[in-house]
Amino acid sequence: YTTRVGAGPFPTEQDNEIGERLGTIGREVGVNTGRARRCGWFDSVMVRQACATSGVNGLALTKLDVLDGFDEIKVCVAYKLNGKEIDYYPAGLTDQAAVEPIYETMPGWKDSTQGARSWADLPAEAVKYVRRLEELVGKPCALVSTSPEREDVILMKDPFEA
C-alpha cells in the first residue's frame, strides 16, 4: 500500500474504512506531528515513474503483513484523465489532482505473513502479489518486510549491489 503525509494529490487514497484499516494496522502516524498519514492502494504507475527518474534498481517492499486478511487487494495500473487512459503520472498539479486510478484487483490472503523470513513462509497469494508489483513496476524486489521487527525480512538480493 501507499502512504502520504500532508496535502496534495494522492490518486489511490482510500478516505474510507480501507484507508483507516491500513493506517491502524500499519501504525501510520506522523512521528513529529502525531497526525494520521493518508493511506491508499499501491500505485504502480507512480512507483514505476519514480524508479525511472531516480535510477532505482530494486524495491524495498515494507509492511506486507498489513495486507493480511484482506479479501481483495487493489493495485493502480493506470489512470484515467479527461476520459483517456494514461500510463504515466502527469507533471501538472491540475492534472495530478484530476487523474482517476484504474485498478487491477487481486485476491487477498487469510494466512498471516507476519514474521515470515523466506518465500516458503508466505501464502501463495502474497507471493503472487509481490511478483505482480515487480512486473508492473519493472523492478525486482530486493527485500520484503513482514513486520515492524528488523529481522522479519525476506532478502531476495543485496540491495547495495549494483
C-alpha positions in Angstrom: 0.0 0.0 0.0 1.0 3.7 -0.2 1.0 6.4 2.4 1.4 10.2 2.2 1.8 13.0 4.7 0.3 16.4 4.1 -1.9 17.8 1.4 -1.8 17.3 -2.3 -2.8 14.8 -5.0 -2.9 11.2 -3.9 -4.7 9.2 -6.6 -5.1 5.9 -4.8 -6.0 7.4 -1.4 -8.7 5.5 0.4 -10.6 8.1 2.6 -12.8 5.3 3.9 -12.7 2.1 6.0 -10.0 0.6 3.9 -7.7 3.6 4.5 -8.4 3.6 8.2 -7.7 -0.2 8.4 -4.4 0.2 6.6 -3.4 3.1 8.8 -4.4 1.4 12.0 -2.8 -1.9 11.3 0.3 -0.2 9.8 0.5 2.3 12.6 0.7 5.1 10.1 1.1 8.1 12.3 3.5 11.0 11.7 6.4 10.8 14.2 6.7 14.6 14.6 3.0 15.6 14.3 1.2 12.6 15.6 -1.3 13.0 12.8 -2.6 10.0 10.9 -0.9 9.5 7.5 -3.1 9.3 4.4 -3.3 5.7 3.1 -4.2 4.1 -0.2 -3.6 1.2 -2.5 -0.2 0.6 -4.2 0.3 3.0 -7.1 2.4 1.1 -9.7 2.3 4.0 -12.1 3.8 6.4 -9.7 6.4 4.0 -8.4 7.4 2.9 -11.9 7.9 6.6 -12.9 9.8 7.4 -9.6 12.1 4.4 -10.3 12.8 5.6 -13.8 13.5 9.2 -12.9 15.6 8.3 -9.8 17.7 5.5 -11.1 16.2 3.0 -8.6 17.4 -0.6 -9.3 15.1 -2.5 -6.9 12.2 -2.2 -4.5 12.1 -2.5 -0.7 8.5 -3.6 -0.1 7.7 -3.0 3.5 4.8 -3.9 5.7 3.4 -6.8 3.6 1.8 -8.1 6.8 -0.5 -5.1 6.9 -2.4 -6.6 4.0 -3.1 -9.9 5.8 -6.8 -10.7 6.0 -8.0 -8.5 3.1 -10.4 -10.4 0.8 -9.1 -8.5 -2.2 -6.2 -6.1 -2.8 -6.2 -3.4 -5.4 -3.2 -2.1 -7.4 -3.3 1.0 -9.5 -2.1 0.0 -13.0 -3.1 3.2 -15.0 -5.0 6.4 -14.7 -7.9 8.0 -16.5 -7.5 11.7 -17.3 -10.1 13.6 -19.3 -11.7 10.4 -20.5 -8.4 8.9 -21.7 -6.3 6.1 -20.2 -2.7 7.1 -19.5 0.2 5.1 -18.1 2.2 8.0 -16.5 1.8 10.4 -13.6 1.2 13.9 -15.2 3.5 16.7 -14.4 1.0 19.5 -13.7 -0.8 19.8 -10.3 -4.2 20.3 -12.0 -3.8 17.1 -14.0 -2.4 15.2 -11.0 -5.5 16.2 -9.0 -7.8 15.1 -11.8 -6.5 11.6 -12.5 -8.7 8.7 -11.5 -6.9 5.4 -10.7 -7.6 2.3 -12.8 -7.3 -0.7 -10.6 -6.4 -4.3 -11.0 -8.0 -6.4 -8.2 -6.0 -9.3 -6.8 -7.2 -11.9 -4.3 -6.0 -11.4 -0.8 -4.9 -14.0 1.7 -6.1 -15.1 5.1 -2.9 -16.7 6.4 -0.5 -14.5 8.3 2.7 -13.2 6.7 3.8 -11.6 9.9 7.3 -12.7 10.8 7.9 -14.6 7.6 11.6 -14.7 6.7 11.5 -16.8 3.5 9.3 -17.2 0.4 8.3 -20.6 1.7 6.7 -18.9 4.7 4.4 -16.7 2.6 0.9 -17.6 1.4 0.8 -18.3 -2.4 -1.4 -15.2 -2.9 1.1 -13.0 -1.1 3.9 -14.2 -3.4 1.7 -13.6 -6.5 1.0 -10.0 -5.2 4.8 -9.3 -4.8 5.6 -10.8 -8.2 2.8 -8.7 -9.8 4.2 -5.5 -8.3 7.6 -6.3 -9.7 6.1 -6.9 -13.1 4.1 -3.7 -13.1 6.9 -1.5 -11.8 9.6 -3.2 -13.9 12.0 -3.6 -11.0 12.7 -6.6 -8.7 12.0 -6.6 -5.0 15.4 -6.6 -3.2 13.6 -7.2 0.1 10.1 -7.7 1.6 9.5 -6.9 5.3 6.8 -8.8 7.1 6.5 -7.0 10.5 7.9 -3.9 12.2 10.8 -6.1 13.5 14.1 -5.6 11.8 14.8 -9.3 11.5 11.5 -10.1 9.8 12.8 -9.5 6.3 12.9 -11.7 3.2 16.1 -10.7 1.4 16.0 -11.5 -2.2 19.2 -9.8 -3.3 21.7 -7.5 -1.7 20.2 -4.0 -2.1 23.6 -2.5 -2.2 24.9 -4.4 -5.2 25.0 -2.5 -8.4 
